[in-house]
Every structure is written in C-alpha cells, then in structure tokens.
C-alpha cells in the first residue's frame, strides 16, 4: 500500500504529467507535491483548488440521485458547512476536470476511513496526456493510497 510520496510519483509517470499533489480541501494545504506547480507555487495552487473542491464536495446538487450525501450538512453561524457534522465516507463527486487551451487539471477525491477531505490534483499537458487514462489511473492510485 503506497503512501503519499509513492502515490504522487506514480501519478507523475502518466504520459503528459506536469505535476501532482495531495491536498486537504478543508485547510487548503498541500500534504505532498511533486513536479511543477501551476503558477509556480504549490501552496497557492492547493489553496485555490481546495476552494473549488470544497464547493463541489459540500454541494448536494452534484451528488447522484437518491444519494444520502446529497442532503446538505449542517452549517455554522458563518454559513460555512461544518465538516465535523455528519462526515461522509465518500464525497458526492468522484472527480473534477478543469480544462484550458493547453492543460487539464484533474482533481480526484480520496475516500478515507475518517473524514474524506483530501483529493489528488494532477496537472496534465493536454497535447501529451490522455485524460481518460489519467482518470482511470488516478482512481486506482486514490484507492490504494494509505494516509495516516
């Protein structure tokens, strides 16, 4: 069972991979990163992608029909969803894909036995990479990833 570093290095072996990281979407911190960072700064990238992941993961509108995770979770006085209230074992969305003219950003949510608040971020060159293969392989990496 590979840990963070081994999993990120495995992701970097995908054709067209430019960078990979594991991010906690609650704190916005990169728990590990390898390769080049979009914009040159993994911490800034982690914070920005965590914001996107948080909105999607906490949104019931993107969950599958009949999914109990589609029920919105409790929010605090600030209106921010409290991840400690009723944590799900599985995020309602498997992955996100953002495309630009020259790259793909693939965010794969990782299911964990505790709170499932992390995702793998793969930065993939659009001309050299294969998005379908990257989705399959990143899902396999996420399933084998050992945290803790």
Order of alpha helices (4+ residues) and beta strands (2+ residues): alpha-beta-beta-alpha-beta-beta-beta-alpha
